[in-house]
Amino acid sequence: SQLVRLCNEGARKMERTEMMYTINSQLEFKIKPFPLVSSSRWLVKRGELTAYVEDSGIFSKRTSKQQMYFFLFNDVLIITKKKSEESYNVTDYSLRDQLLVEQCDSEELNSSPVKNSTTMLYSRQTSANHLFRLTVLSNHAGEKIELLLGTETQNERARWITALGQCSDRRSMDRTTLTQVEIIRSYTAKQSDELSLQAADVVLVYQKVNDGWYEGERLRDGEKGWFPMECAKEITCQATIDKNIERMGRLLGLETNV
């Protein structure tokens, strides 16, 4: 088991390095370049987000929409504007430990400095209306910036909040209290933050999103990611739950002893 894991990690490291070179070749820096390629860096999540930006005119303020494309790595966030499928203009970047993220619902916008225009825009928006705030404490120029961002689906917002947050509390989480699900239909990951699963896999559930997605940890190897609820069935038998907890303890013991 340990040998297989080492082989998988070696193959994954090669894939990650190749991906880093590919992404690096697609980025055009309009600001001071960032040395992206590193053996200890890998892509966590990428995708397009809608940013709501306050424009100050001569007579009034209004909120406009801009499309941003994020490349989130394990240690840095690269913010770009998409030129084409294989070309991105870098507009900003920040180290990951300089990021703060929080969910933002429509009622919370009442306390926003741009409450009138943003709330109206939010209420009549049919897409990209699942909002969250991203605070960059120090960007490439050492400045603090705040971004109001939107996604088209609820689970996409949950994924970005999870990915951008540090999630350090999970290391101390009591995993024996988590909901367990058994995979009833195999699933192949389609994005970098998803989890490929086989039938009969057991997954510990970290969070559940109402539009049909789980985030969890695969019991057999500790891999984490998102997967559709329709692929899984919750385990309710206490004897099975206890057996899986015992198995989890053995696996943790093996990891500690190696």
N, C-alpha and C positions, 0 to 999 in steps of 0.2 A: 504493500500500500504506500509506504513512504517512497520507494523507488519510483513508482508510477507518478506520484505527486511531484517528485523532483524533475522527472522527464517532462511532465506537463508544464511546470514552471519555466523550464528551459525553452520549450517551444513557444510559450506565451511571451517570454522576454524577447525572443527573436521577432515575433509578430508585432509587438509593441514598438520595437526599434524601427522596423520597416515603416510602420504607420507614422512615426515621428518624422522620418525623412520625407515621406509623402506630403504630410500636412505642412511641414516647413517650406517645401517647394511651392506650395499654393498660397502662402501668405506674402502680402506686400506691405511693408511697414511704412506708414506715412509719418510715423514718429520714430523716436530713438529705437533701433532694433533690439530685440530680446533674443539671447542665445538659446533657442528652443531645444535643440537636439541634445539629449542626455540619456545615458543608460539607466538612470534612476527615475526617469520621468515617463509617464504613460497617460493616455487619454482616458478620462473618466466619463465624460459626456459631451456631446456636441449637438447643436440645433439652433433653429431660428426662434427668436422671441420678439414680441411687439413691445416697444418702449414708448411710454407716454411722456412727452416732453413739453414743458411750459415755455411758450414763446411770448416774450414781452414786446408788444407793439407800442406805437406812440399813444394810442388812446385806450387800449385794453390788453388784457392777457388772455391767451387761448391755449388750449392743450392740443398738440398735434401728435400723430402717430409716426413712429419710425421703426423700420425693421432692422434688428441687430442679429448677428450670428455669433454665438458663443462657442469657444473651444475651452472646455474645462479640463485641466490636467490635475494630477494629484497634488501639485504644489503651486500652480499658477492658473489664472483665468485670462484668456486672450479674447478681447472684444473686437469684433470686425463688422464690416458691411460687405455683404455678398455681391460680387461683381458678376460671377458666373458659377457654374457647377464646380469649377476647379480653380477659382481665383477669389481671394478675399483681401480687402483692404483693412489693415489693423488700425483701429482708432484709439485703443487704450489697452492697458493690461495691468494686472495687480497680482501680488502674491496671495495665495489662498488664505493665509492666516490674517489677512487684512479685510476679509469679507464678513459682513453680518447680513443675515437674511431672515425675513419674517413674512408670514402669510398676511394678506391684506384683503379683507372682504369689503363689499360696497358700503356697509354701514360705517366702517372705519374711516372711509374717505371724508366723512363729515368734518373730521378734525384736520384734514389735509389743507395745506396752504393754497392748493389749487382746487378747493372743494367744488366750486360751482361748475367750472368747465369739466373737471375730471369726472364728477358724479354724473353729470348729464351725458358725457361721452360713454361712461360705463353703462348707464342704464339703457342706452339705445344701441349698444354694441352687441352684435350677435356672435361674433367670434373673438378670440383672444380676450375673453372677459374673466378669466380666472387669474386674479392679480396677486402679485407679491412684491415686496420692497427689497431691493438689494442696496446696501450701504457699503461703499468702498472707502475704507478709512485712509488709504494712501494709494493713489494710482501711480502711473509711470512718472508723473510730474510731482509726486508727493502731495497731491491735493486730495481732499475728501469730496466724494460725489455720491449722490443718491439717485437711484433709478427706480421708477415704477414700471414693472414689467408684467406682461400678460401672456397667457398660453391659451390654446384653443380647447384643451381638455383638462379636467380636474386632475387626472393621474399625471399628466405632464407637469402641472404645477407642483404636485407632491414630489415628483422625481427631481425637479430642479432644486426645490427647497432642501431635499435630502442630500443631493449631490453638493450643493454650494455650502451647506452647513458642515461642521466638522464631525458631528455625530460621535463625539468622544464618550458620551454617556453610555454608548452601547457596549463598550469594553467592560464596564462594571455592571451591566444588566444581568439579572438572574434569568438565564435562558430556560430554566426548568419551569418557569411560569408562563412561557410563551405558548400561544395556540400552535398546535401541530396539524399539518395537512399532509395527505398522501396524494401523490400525483397519479391521476387516472388516465391521462393522455399526454404523450410526450410533446415537448415544446422546444423549438429551436430559437435561440435568441436572435432578434433582428436589430437590436441596438446595443451599444457598448455597456449600458447599465442594466441589461436584461440577463436572465438566468436560463440556460439551456437545461431541460429536465427530461428524465426518462420515466416511464411508467413504473410505479412502486417506489420512487424516490420519496423520502420524507423531508419536509421543509418546515423550519421554524418561522412563524410569521411575525415580522416586526411591525408592519402597518398594513391597513386595508383601506383602499380608496373606493368610494361609492360607485364609481363608474366601471368597476369590474377588474381591479388589479390588486395584487398582493406584492409587498416587498418582504423578502425573507432570506433565510440562510439554509443552504442545502446541508443536511445533516452529515452525509458521508464524507464531505471534504471541506466544509466551512465556507464555500463560495456564496457570495451574496448578490442579490439582484431582484429585478421585477419580473413578474410572470402573470398571465391571465388567471382569474379566479376559476374560469370554466374548466381549466386543466386539473383542478385540485378538489379534493373532498376533505372536509374537516374530520380529524380523528377524535371520536368521542369516547371510545372504549378506554377506561382508566388503566387496564392491564397493559394495553398496547402503548399508551402514553408513558407509563412507568418503565416499560421495556426500552423504549426509545431514549428516555432520560438516562437509563443505565448504559446504553450503548454510547450515548454522547459523552458520558463520564469516562468510558474506556478510551474513546478516541482522543479526548483531551489529555488523558494520561499518557497515551502513546506519543502525542506531540511534545509533551513536556519532557519525556525521557529521551527523545532522539537528540 
